[in-house]
Amino acid sequence: MAGHSKFANIKHRKGAQDKKRSALFSKLSREITVAAKMGLPDPDMNPRLRLAVNTALKQSMPKDNIKKAIDKASASEGEDYEEIRYEGYGPNGVALIIETLSDNRNRTATSVRTILSKNGGNLGSSGAVAHSFDRLGLIEYKAEGLDEEKVLEAAMEAGADDIQSDADTHTIWTEADQLHEVATALEKSLGEPDTAKLAWRPQIEQEVEGKDADTLVKLIDALEDDDDVQTVWGNYTFSDAELERLGQAE
């Protein structure tokens, strides 16, 4: 979604990623184990596992940790995680899709509901907001060192559907079932992407500012701090001025 990578940049500037690295590795490890259990434990033969491993490497996750997560799946060890999607609303009616991997459905539902209610939001029923999003493949490259024309040409040749570029990121969208094929083709011409995963892109974006923006940032931070939450998507967007203000806030 528009705003997602920029929101990540806000958190990066504030040092949040460094502080949460251990939690981040735990989430990445969980995704690797689930991907390996759902298919072959070989990244070359399992597209979802390959994407999970590449994401972990981009986040500087030690290779030993990655191997342990795959080995755990191969040995059928550890918890059995279930993919559960929650839908709800943030401040001022912002639509949110919350993807989780859980070994305890009741615990996760209670946690997500509580975080939303404490931070200006509420949990909706299944399908409450998903109809206003498109399920697509998302591939991202850092803008630094990559010319927009080169990325556009490579994306078109790889069969991508859309590309958006700004000062920070080249964002490439594909059909959901074409994600692995397009990502593999782009890797040959542009190198490994920073992000390659299934995403929820809003059909209409809602600009958020002021107190609502502050509350929304706190809400998303709280959700992402939860061990079971993997990704939070929303239909929000921030103006450049609001991004600057949020980036400076403590």
MIDOSE-1310 file (N, C-alpha, C; in nm, 2 decimals, decimal comma, always signed):
residues 250
magh	+0,08/-0,12/+0,00/+0,00/+0,00/+0,00/+0,09/+0,12/+0,00; +0,04/+0,23/-0,06/+0,11/+0,35/-0,05/+0,12/+0,40/+0,10; +0,24/+0,44/+0,13/+0,25/+0,48/+0,27/+0,32/+0,38/+0,36; +0,31/+0,25/+0,31/+0,37/+0,14/+0,40/+0,52/+0,15/+0,41
skfa	+0,59/+0,16/+0,29/+0,73/+0,17/+0,30/+0,78/+0,30/+0,36; +0,70/+0,41/+0,34/+0,74/+0,54/+0,40/+0,72/+0,53/+0,55; +0,61/+0,46/+0,60/+0,59/+0,44/+0,74/+0,71/+0,36/+0,80; +0,75/+0,26/+0,73/+0,87/+0,18/+0,77/+0,99/+0,27/+0,79
nikh	+1,01/+0,36/+0,70/+1,12/+0,46/+0,70/+1,11/+0,55/+0,83; +0,99/+0,59/+0,87/+0,97/+0,66/+0,99/+1,03/+0,59/+1,11; +0,99/+0,46/+1,11/+1,03/+0,38/+1,23/+1,18/+0,35/+1,22; +1,23/+0,34/+1,10/+1,37/+0,31/+1,09/+1,45/+0,43/+1,14
rkga	+1,41/+0,55/+1,10/+1,48/+0,67/+1,15/+1,47/+0,69/+1,30; +1,36/+0,64/+1,36/+1,35/+0,65/+1,50/+1,42/+0,54/+1,58; +1,48/+0,45/+1,50/+1,56/+0,34/+1,56/+1,48/+0,22/+1,61; +1,35/+0,22/+1,57/+1,27/+0,11/+1,62/+1,31/-0,03/+1,57
qdkk	+1,36/-0,03/+1,45/+1,40/-0,16/+1,39/+1,52/-0,22/+1,47; +1,61/-0,14/+1,51/+1,73/-0,19/+1,59/+1,68/-0,24/+1,72; +1,59/-0,17/+1,79/+1,54/-0,21/+1,92/+1,46/-0,34/+1,91; +1,40/-0,36/+1,80/+1,30/-0,48/+1,79/+1,36/-0,59/+1,71
rsal	+1,50/-0,59/+1,69/+1,55/-0,69/+1,60/+1,53/-0,83/+1,64; +1,54/-0,86/+1,77/+1,51/-0,99/+1,82/+1,37/-1,04/+1,79; +1,27/-0,95/+1,81/+1,13/-0,98/+1,78/+1,11/-1,00/+1,63; +1,18/-0,92/+1,55/+1,18/-0,93/+1,41/+1,23/-1,07/+1,36
fskl	+1,34/-1,11/+1,42/+1,40/-1,24/+1,38/+1,30/-1,35/+1,42; +1,23/-1,34/+1,53/+1,13/-1,44/+1,57/+1,02/-1,45/+1,47; +0,97/-1,34/+1,42/+0,86/-1,34/+1,32/+0,91/-1,40/+1,19; +1,03/-1,36/+1,15/+1,09/-1,42/+1,03/+1,11/-1,57/+1,04
srei	+1,15/-1,61/+1,15/+1,17/-1,75/+1,17/+1,04/-1,83/+1,17; +0,94/-1,77/+1,22/+0,81/-1,83/+1,22/+0,76/-1,85/+1,08; +0,77/-1,74/+1,00/+0,73/-1,75/+0,86/+0,81/-1,85/+0,78; +0,94/-1,86/+0,80/+1,02/-1,96/+0,74/+0,98/-2,10/+0,77
tvaa	+0,95/-2,13/+0,90/+0,91/-2,26/+0,94/+0,77/-2,30/+0,88; +0,68/-2,20/+0,88/+0,55/-2,23/+0,82/+0,56/-2,26/+0,67; +0,64/-2,17/+0,60/+0,66/-2,19/+0,46/+0,72/-2,33/+0,43; +0,82/-2,37/+0,51/+0,89/-2,50/+0,48/+0,79/-2,61/+0,51
kmgl	+0,70/-2,60/+0,61/+0,61/-2,71/+0,64/+0,50/-2,72/+0,53; +0,47/-2,61/+0,47/+0,36/-2,61/+0,36/+0,41/-2,67/+0,23; +0,54/-2,68/+0,21/+0,60/-2,73/+0,09/+0,73/-2,80/+0,11; +0,81/-2,81/+0,01/+0,94/-2,87/+0,03/+1,03/-2,78/+0,11
pdpd	+1,12/-2,84/+0,19/+1,22/-2,75/+0,27/+1,33/-2,70/+0,19; +1,32/-2,69/+0,06/+1,42/-2,64/-0,03/+1,38/-2,51/-0,09; +1,45/-2,40/-0,06/+1,40/-2,27/-0,11/+1,39/-2,27/-0,27; +1,48/-2,34/-0,34/+1,47/-2,35/-0,48/+1,35/-2,42/-0,54
mnpr	+1,28/-2,50/-0,45/+1,17/-2,57/-0,50/+1,04/-2,52/-0,43; +1,05/-2,42/-0,34/+0,94/-2,37/-0,27/+0,94/-2,22/-0,27; +0,86/-2,16/-0,36/+0,86/-2,02/-0,38/+0,83/-1,94/-0,25; +0,74/-1,98/-0,17/+0,71/-1,90/-0,05/+0,83/-1,91/+0,05
lrla	+0,89/-2,03/+0,06/+1,01/-2,04/+0,14/+1,13/-1,95/+0,09; +1,14/-1,95/-0,04/+1,25/-1,87/-0,10/+1,23/-1,72/-0,07; +1,11/-1,67/-0,08/+1,08/-1,53/-0,05/+1,11/-1,51/+0,10; +1,07/-1,60/+0,18/+1,09/-1,58/+0,33/+1,23/-1,58/+0,36
vnta	+1,31/-1,67/+0,30/+1,46/-1,67/+0,33/+1,52/-1,54/+0,28; +1,49/-1,50/+0,16/+1,55/-1,38/+0,10/+1,51/-1,26/+0,19; +1,39/-1,25/+0,24/+1,35/-1,14/+0,33/+1,44/-1,15/+0,46; +1,46/-1,26/+0,51/+1,53/-1,28/+0,64/+1,68/-1,24/+0,61
lkqs	+1,74/-1,27/+0,50/+1,87/-1,23/+0,47/+1,89/-1,08/+0,45; +1,78/-1,02/+0,39/+1,79/-0,88/+0,38/+1,78/-0,80/+0,51; +1,72/-0,87/+0,61/+1,72/-0,81/+0,74/+1,84/-0,85/+0,83; +1,94/-0,91/+0,77/+2,06/-0,95/+0,83/+2,04/-1,06/+0,94
mpkd	+1,94/-1,15/+0,92/+1,92/-1,26/+1,00/+2,03/-1,36/+0,98; +2,09/-1,41/+1,09/+2,20/-1,51/+1,07/+2,16/-1,63/+0,99; +2,25/-1,68/+0,91/+2,21/-1,80/+0,83/+2,18/-1,92/+0,92; +2,25/-1,93/+1,03/+2,23/-2,04/+1,12/+2,08/-2,04/+1,17
nikk	+2,03/-1,92/+1,20/+1,89/-1,91/+1,24/+1,80/-1,95/+1,14; +1,83/-1,92/+1,01/+1,74/-1,96/+0,90/+1,74/-2,11/+0,88; +1,86/-2,17/+0,89/+1,87/-2,32/+0,88/+1,80/-2,39/+0,99; +1,81/-2,33/+1,12/+1,73/-2,40/+1,23/+1,58/-2,39/+1,21
aidk	+1,53/-2,28/+1,15/+1,39/-2,27/+1,13/+1,35/-2,37/+1,02; +1,43/-2,39/+0,92/+1,39/-2,49/+0,81/+1,40/-2,63/+0,87; +1,51/-2,66/+0,95/+1,53/-2,79/+1,00/+1,41/-2,83/+1,10; +1,36/-2,73/+1,17/+1,25/-2,75/+1,26/+1,13/-2,80/+1,19
asas	+1,11/-2,74/+1,07/+0,99/-2,78/+0,99/+1,01/-2,92/+0,93; +1,14/-2,95/+0,89/+1,17/-3,08/+0,83/+1,15/-3,19/+0,93; +1,18/-3,16/+1,06/+1,17/-3,26/+1,16/+1,03/-3,26/+1,23; +0,94/-3,17/+1,17/+0,80/-3,16/+1,23/+0,81/-3,12/+1,38
eged	+0,90/-3,04/+1,41/+0,91/-2,99/+1,55/+0,85/-2,86/+1,57; +0,83/-2,82/+1,69/+0,78/-2,68/+1,72/+0,63/-2,68/+1,71; +0,58/-2,56/+1,73/+0,43/-2,54/+1,73/+0,38/-2,54/+1,58; +0,25/-2,58/+1,58/+0,18/-2,57/+1,45/+0,11/-2,44/+1,44
yeei	+0,16/-2,35/+1,35/+0,10/-2,22/+1,33/-0,01/-2,21/+1,23; -0,11/-2,13/+1,26/-0,23/-2,12/+1,17/-0,23/-1,97/+1,12; -0,25/-1,96/+0,99/-0,26/-1,82/+0,93/-0,40/-1,77/+0,95; -0,41/-1,66/+1,03/-0,54/-1,60/+1,06/-0,54/-1,45/+1,02
ryeg	-0,64/-1,41/+0,95/-0,65/-1,27/+0,90/-0,76/-1,20/+0,98; -0,72/-1,09/+1,04/-0,82/-1,00/+1,11/-0,84/-0,87/+1,03; -0,97/-0,82/+1,04/-1,00/-0,70/+0,97/-1,06/-0,60/+1,07; -1,03/-0,48/+1,06/-1,08/-0,38/+1,16/-1,06/-0,24/+1,12
ygpn	-1,07/-0,15/+1,21/-1,07/-0,01/+1,18/-0,98/+0,06/+1,28; -0,90/+0,16/+1,23/-0,82/+0,25/+1,32/-0,89/+0,38/+1,34; -0,82/+0,48/+1,39/-0,88/+0,61/+1,41/-0,94/+0,67/+1,28; -1,05/+0,74/+1,29/-1,12/+0,81/+1,18/-1,16/+0,71/+1,07
gval	-1,18/+0,58/+1,11/-1,23/+0,48/+1,02/-1,13/+0,42/+0,92; -1,00/+0,44/+0,95/-0,90/+0,38/+0,86/-0,92/+0,23/+0,86; -0,92/+0,17/+0,74/-0,94/+0,02/+0,73/-0,80/-0,05/+0,74; -0,80/-0,16/+0,82/-0,68/-0,23/+0,85/-0,70/-0,38/+0,83
iiet	-0,60/-0,44/+0,77/-0,60/-0,59/+0,76/-0,47/-0,64/+0,83; -0,49/-0,73/+0,93/-0,39/-0,77/+1,02/-0,36/-0,92/+1,00; -0,25/-0,95/+0,94/-0,21/-1,09/+0,92/-0,13/-1,15/+1,03; -0,17/-1,27/+1,08/-0,11/-1,33/+1,19/-0,07/-1,47/+1,16
lsdn	+0,03/-1,52/+1,24/+0,06/-1,67/+1,24/+0,05/-1,70/+1,39; -0,05/-1,79/+1,42/-0,08/-1,82/+1,56/-0,09/-1,96/+1,59; -0,04/-2,00/+1,72/-0,06/-2,13/+1,77/-0,17/-2,14/+1,87; -0,24/-2,03/+1,89/-0,35/-2,02/+1,99/-0,45/-1,91/+1,94
rnrt	-0,55/-1,96/+1,87/-0,64/-1,86/+1,80/-0,71/-1,77/+1,90; -0,75/-1,83/+2,02/-0,82/-1,74/+2,12/-0,73/-1,63/+2,17; -0,60/-1,67/+2,20/-0,51/-1,57/+2,25/-0,49/-1,46/+2,15; -0,47/-1,49/+2,03/-0,44/-1,39/+1,92/-0,56/-1,30/+1,90
atsv	-0,68/-1,36/+1,89/-0,80/-1,28/+1,87/-0,82/-1,18/+1,99; -0,80/-1,23/+2,11/-0,81/-1,14/+2,23/-0,71/-1,03/+2,22; -0,58/-1,06/+2,19/-0,48/-0,96/+2,19/-0,50/-0,86/+2,08; -0,54/-0,90/+1,96/-0,56/-0,80/+1,85/-0,68/-0,71/+1,89
rtil	-0,79/-0,77/+1,94/-0,91/-0,69/+1,98/-0,87/-0,59/+2,09; -0,79/-0,63/+2,18/-0,75/-0,54/+2,29/-0,66/-0,42/+2,24; -0,57/-0,46/+2,16/-0,48/-0,35/+2,10/-0,56/-0,25/+2,02; -0,65/-0,30/+1,94/-0,73/-0,20/+1,86/-0,81/-0,11/+1,95
skng	-0,88/-0,17/+2,05/-0,97/-0,09/+2,14/-0,90/+0,01/+2,22; -0,77/-0,02/+2,26/-0,69/+0,07/+2,34/-0,63/+0,18/+2,26; -0,64/+0,17/+2,13/-0,57/+0,27/+2,04/-0,66/+0,32/+1,94; -0,78/+0,35/+1,97/-0,87/+0,43/+1,88/-0,93/+0,34/+1,77
gnlg	-0,93/+0,21/+1,78/-0,98/+0,13/+1,68/-1,08/+0,02/+1,73; -1,12/-0,06/+1,64/-1,21/-0,17/+1,68/-1,20/-0,28/+1,57; -1,23/-0,40/+1,62/-1,22/-0,52/+1,54/-1,35/-0,54/+1,46; -1,34/-0,57/+1,33/-1,45/-0,59/+1,25/-1,47/-0,74/+1,22
ssga	-1,58/-0,77/+1,15/-1,61/-0,91/+1,12/-1,52/-0,95/+0,99; -1,51/-1,08/+0,97/-1,44/-1,13/+0,85/-1,50/-1,07/+0,72; -1,42/-1,01/+0,64/-1,47/-0,95/+0,52/-1,51/-0,81/+0,53; -1,50/-0,75/+0,65/-1,55/-0,61/+0,67/-1,48/-0,51/+0,59
vahs	-1,35/-0,53/+0,56/-1,27/-0,43/+0,48/-1,20/-0,49/+0,36; -1,18/-0,62/+0,36/-1,10/-0,68/+0,26/-1,15/-0,65/+0,12; -1,28/-0,63/+0,10/-1,34/-0,60/-0,03/-1,29/-0,47/-0,09; -1,24/-0,38/+0,00/-1,19/-0,26/-0,05/-1,03/-0,26/-0,08
fdrl	-0,98/-0,38/-0,07/-0,84/-0,40/-0,10/-0,82/-0,50/-0,22; -0,71/-0,50/-0,29/-0,68/-0,60/-0,39/-0,56/-0,68/-0,34; -0,57/-0,81/-0,36/-0,46/-0,91/-0,32/-0,37/-0,92/-0,43; -0,24/-0,86/-0,41/-0,15/-0,86/-0,52/-0,01/-0,90/-0,47
glie	+0,08/-0,91/-0,56/+0,22/-0,94/-0,53/+0,29/-0,80/-0,52; +0,38/-0,79/-0,42/+0,45/-0,66/-0,39/+0,60/-0,69/-0,40; +0,67/-0,61/-0,48/+0,82/-0,62/-0,49/+0,87/-0,48/-0,47; +0,97/-0,47/-0,38/+1,03/-0,33/-0,36/+1,18/-0,33/-0,37
ykae	+1,23/-0,23/-0,42/+1,38/-0,20/-0,43/+1,40/-0,06/-0,38; +1,51/-0,05/-0,31/+1,56/+0,09/-0,26/+1,58/+0,17/-0,39; +1,54/+0,30/-0,38/+1,56/+0,38/-0,50/+1,71/+0,42/-0,52; +1,79/+0,42/-0,41/+1,93/+0,46/-0,42/+2,00/+0,37/-0,51
glde	+2,07/+0,42/-0,62/+2,15/+0,34/-0,70/+2,08/+0,27/-0,82; +1,95/+0,29/-0,82/+1,87/+0,22/-0,93/+1,79/+0,33/-1,00; +1,82/+0,35/-1,13/+1,75/+0,44/-1,21/+1,61/+0,40/-1,24; +1,52/+0,50/-1,23/+1,37/+0,47/-1,25/+1,34/+0,41/-1,39
ekvl	+1,41/+0,46/-1,49/+1,38/+0,40/-1,62/+1,43/+0,26/-1,64; +1,54/+0,23/-1,57/+1,59/+0,09/-1,58/+1,50/+0,00/-1,50; +1,45/+0,04/-1,39/+1,35/-0,04/-1,31/+1,22/-0,06/-1,39; +1,17/+0,05/-1,45/+1,05/+0,04/-1,53/+1,06/-0,06/-1,65
eaam	+1,18/-0,05/-1,72/+1,20/-0,14/-1,83/+1,21/-0,29/-1,78; +1,28/-0,31/-1,67/+1,30/-0,45/-1,62/+1,16/-0,50/-1,57; +1,08/-0,41/-1,51/+0,95/-0,46/-1,46/+0,86/-0,49/-1,57; +0,86/-0,41/-1,68/+0,77/-0,44/-1,79/+0,81/-0,57/-1,86
eaga	+0,94/-0,60/-1,88/+0,99/-0,72/-1,94/+0,96/-0,84/-1,85; +0,96/-0,82/-1,72/+0,93/-0,93/-1,63/+0,78/-0,97/-1,62; +0,70/-0,88/-1,67/+0,55/-0,90/-1,67/+0,48/-0,84/-1,55; +0,54/-0,74/-1,49/+0,47/-0,67/-1,38/+0,36/-0,59/-1,43
ddiq	+0,26/-0,56/-1,34/+0,14/-0,48/-1,38/+0,15/-0,33/-1,36; +0,23/-0,29/-1,26/+0,23/-0,15/-1,22/+0,37/-0,12/-1,15; +0,41/+0,00/-1,16/+0,53/+0,04/-1,09/+0,52/+0,18/-1,04; +0,56/+0,21/-0,91/+0,55/+0,34/-0,86/+0,69/+0,37/-0,80
sdad	+0,74/+0,49/-0,83/+0,87/+0,52/-0,77/+0,87/+0,66/-0,70; +0,94/+0,66/-0,59/+0,96/+0,79/-0,52/+1,10/+0,80/-0,48; +1,13/+0,90/-0,39/+1,27/+0,92/-0,35/+1,33/+0,81/-0,28; +1,25/+0,72/-0,22/+1,30/+0,62/-0,13/+1,29/+0,48/-0,19
thti	+1,18/+0,45/-0,27/+1,15/+0,32/-0,31/+1,10/+0,30/-0,45; +1,13/+0,19/-0,51/+1,07/+0,15/-0,64/+0,97/+0,04/-0,60; +0,84/+0,06/-0,62/+0,74/-0,04/-0,58/+0,68/-0,10/-0,70; +0,69/-0,23/-0,71/+0,64/-0,30/-0,83/+0,53/-0,40/-0,79
wtea	+0,41/-0,39/-0,86/+0,30/-0,47/-0,83/+0,28/-0,58/-0,94; +0,23/-0,70/-0,90/+0,21/-0,81/-0,99/+0,07/-0,87/-0,95; +0,02/-0,96/-1,04/-0,09/-1,04/-1,00/-0,03/-1,14/-0,89; -0,12/-1,18/-0,80/-0,07/-1,26/-0,68/+0,00/-1,39/-0,73
dqlh	-0,06/-1,45/-0,83/+0,00/-1,58/-0,87/+0,12/-1,56/-0,96; +0,16/-1,44/-0,99/+0,28/-1,41/-1,07/+0,39/-1,36/-0,99; +0,37/-1,35/-0,86/+0,48/-1,29/-0,77/+0,61/-1,36/-0,79; +0,62/-1,49/-0,77/+0,74/-1,56/-0,77/+0,81/-1,55/-0,91
evat	+0,73/-1,56/-1,01/+0,79/-1,56/-1,15/+0,85/-1,42/-1,18; +0,77/-1,31/-1,15/+0,82/-1,18/-1,17/+0,94/-1,14/-1,08; +0,94/-1,18/-0,96/+1,05/-1,16/-0,87/+1,18/-1,22/-0,91; +1,16/-1,35/-0,96/+1,28/-1,42/-1,01/+1,34/-1,35/-1,14
alek	+1,25/-1,31/-1,23/+1,30/-1,24/-1,35/+1,37/-1,11/-1,31; +1,31/-1,03/-1,22/+1,37/-0,90/-1,18/+1,51/-0,92/-1,11; +1,52/-1,03/-1,03/+1,64/-1,06/-0,96/+1,76/-1,07/-1,06; +1,73/-1,12/-1,18/+1,84/-1,14/-1,28/+1,89/-1,01/-1,33
slge	+1,80/-0,91/-1,34/+1,84/-0,78/-1,40/+1,87/-0,67/-1,29; +1,80/-0,68/-1,18/+1,82/-0,58/-1,08/+1,88/-0,62/-0,94; +1,90/-0,75/-0,93/+1,95/-0,81/-0,80/+1,83/-0,84/-0,71; +1,86/-0,90/-0,60/+1,76/-0,94/-0,50/+1,68/-0,82/-0,45
pdta	+1,55/-0,82/-0,45/+1,47/-0,71/-0,40/+1,47/-0,70/-0,25; +1,44/-0,59/-0,20/+1,43/-0,57/-0,05/+1,31/-0,63/+0,01; +1,20/-0,64/-0,08/+1,07/-0,70/-0,03/+1,02/-0,77/-0,15; +0,96/-0,89/-0,13/+0,89/-0,97/-0,23/+0,79/-1,05/-0,15
klaw	+0,66/-1,01/-0,15/+0,56/-1,09/-0,08/+0,42/-1,05/-0,13; +0,32/-1,13/-0,08/+0,18/-1,10/-0,11/+0,14/-0,98/-0,03; +0,06/-0,89/-0,08/+0,02/-0,77/-0,01/-0,13/-0,74/-0,04; -0,18/-0,65/+0,05/-0,31/-0,60/+0,03/-0,30/-0,45/-0,01
rpqi	-0,34/-0,42/-0,13/-0,33/-0,28/-0,18/-0,47/-0,21/-0,18; -0,49/-0,10/-0,11/-0,62/-0,04/-0,10/-0,66/+0,02/-0,23; -0,79/+0,01/-0,26/-0,85/+0,06/-0,38/-0,86/+0,21/-0,38; -0,89/+0,26/-0,26/-0,90/+0,41/-0,23/-0,82/+0,44/-0,10
eqev	-0,73/+0,54/-0,11/-0,65/+0,58/+0,01/-0,72/+0,69/+0,09; -0,69/+0,69/+0,22/-0,74/+0,79/+0,31/-0,63/+0,87/+0,37; -0,62/+1,00/+0,35/-0,51/+1,07/+0,41/-0,54/+1,10/+0,56; -0,44/+1,07/+0,64/-0,45/+1,09/+0,79/-0,35/+1,19/+0,83
egkd	-0,40/+1,28/+0,93/-0,31/+1,38/+0,98/-0,34/+1,41/+1,12; -0,25/+1,49/+1,18/-0,27/+1,54/+1,32/-0,28/+1,43/+1,42; -0,37/+1,44/+1,52/-0,39/+1,35/+1,63/-0,43/+1,21/+1,58; -0,51/+1,21/+1,47/-0,54/+1,07/+1,41/-0,42/+1,00/+1,36
adtl	-0,32/+1,08/+1,30/-0,20/+1,02/+1,25/-0,11/+0,97/+1,37; -0,11/+1,04/+1,48/-0,03/+1,00/+1,60/-0,09/+0,87/+1,66; -0,22/+0,87/+1,67/-0,29/+0,75/+1,72/-0,27/+0,63/+1,63; -0,28/+0,65/+1,50/-0,26/+0,54/+1,41/-0,12/+0,48/+1,42
vkli	-0,02/+0,57/+1,42/+0,12/+0,52/+1,44/+0,13/+0,43/+1,56; +0,08/+0,48/+1,67/+0,08/+0,41/+1,80/+0,01/+0,27/+1,79; -0,10/+0,27/+1,72/-0,18/+0,15/+1,70/-0,10/+0,05/+1,62; -0,04/+0,09/+1,51/+0,03/+0,00/+1,42/+0,15/-0,05/+1,49
dale	+0,22/+0,04/+1,57/+0,34/-0,01/+1,65/+0,30/-0,11/+1,75; +0,19/-0,09/+1,81/+0,14/-0,19/+1,92/+0,10/-0,32/+1,85; +0,04/-0,32/+1,74/+0,00/-0,44/+1,67/+0,13/-0,52/+1,62; +0,23/-0,44/+1,57/+0,35/-0,51/+1,52/+0,44/-0,56/+1,63
dddd	+0,42/-0,50/+1,75/+0,49/-0,55/+1,87/+0,44/-0,69/+1,92; +0,32/-0,72/+1,88/+0,26/-0,85/+1,92/+0,33/-0,97/+1,85; +0,36/-1,07/+1,92/+0,44/-1,18/+1,87/+0,37/-1,25/+1,75; +0,24/-1,26/+1,76/+0,16/-1,33/+1,66/+0,14/-1,25/+1,53
vqtv	+0,15/-1,12/+1,53/+0,12/-1,04/+1,42/+0,24/-1,03/+1,32; +0,21/-1,07/+1,20/+0,32/-1,07/+1,10/+0,32/-0,94/+1,02; +0,21/-0,89/+0,97/+0,20/-0,77/+0,88/+0,07/-0,70/+0,91; +0,08/-0,57/+0,90/-0,04/-0,48/+0,91/-0,05/-0,40/+0,79
wgny	-0,16/-0,41/+0,72/-0,19/-0,33/+0,60/-0,30/-0,23/+0,62; -0,30/-0,12/+0,56/-0,41/-0,02/+0,58/-0,43/+0,06/+0,45; -0,54/+0,14/+0,45/-0,57/+0,22/+0,34/-0,53/+0,37/+0,37; -0,44/+0,39/+0,47/-0,40/+0,52/+0,50/-0,29/+0,57/+0,42
tfsd	-0,27/+0,70/+0,41/-0,16/+0,77/+0,35/-0,13/+0,90/+0,42; +0,00/+0,94/+0,42/+0,04/+1,06/+0,49/+0,09/+1,16/+0,38; +0,07/+1,29/+0,41/+0,13/+1,39/+0,32/+0,28/+1,40/+0,36; +0,36/+1,46/+0,27/+0,50/+1,47/+0,30/+0,53/+1,55/+0,43
aele	+0,45/+1,65/+0,45/+0,46/+1,73/+0,57/+0,43/+1,65/+0,70; +0,33/+1,56/+0,69/+0,29/+1,48/+0,80/+0,40/+1,37/+0,83; +0,46/+1,32/+0,72/+0,56/+1,22/+0,73/+0,68/+1,28/+0,80; +0,72/+1,40/+0,77/+0,83/+1,47/+0,83/+0,80/+1,49/+0,98
rlgq	+0,68/+1,53/+1,01/+0,64/+1,56/+1,15/+0,65/+1,43/+1,23; +0,59/+1,32/+1,17/+0,59/+1,19/+1,24/+0,73/+1,14/+1,26; +0,82/+1,16/+1,16/+0,96/+1,12/+1,17/+1,03/+1,18/+1,28; +0,99/+1,30/+1,32/+1,06/+1,38/+1,43/+1,00/+1,35/+1,56
ae	+0,88/+1,29/+1,56/+0,82/+1,27/+1,69/+0,88/+1,16/+1,77; +0,88/+1,17/+1,90/+0,94/+1,07/+1,99/+0,83/+0,97/+2,02
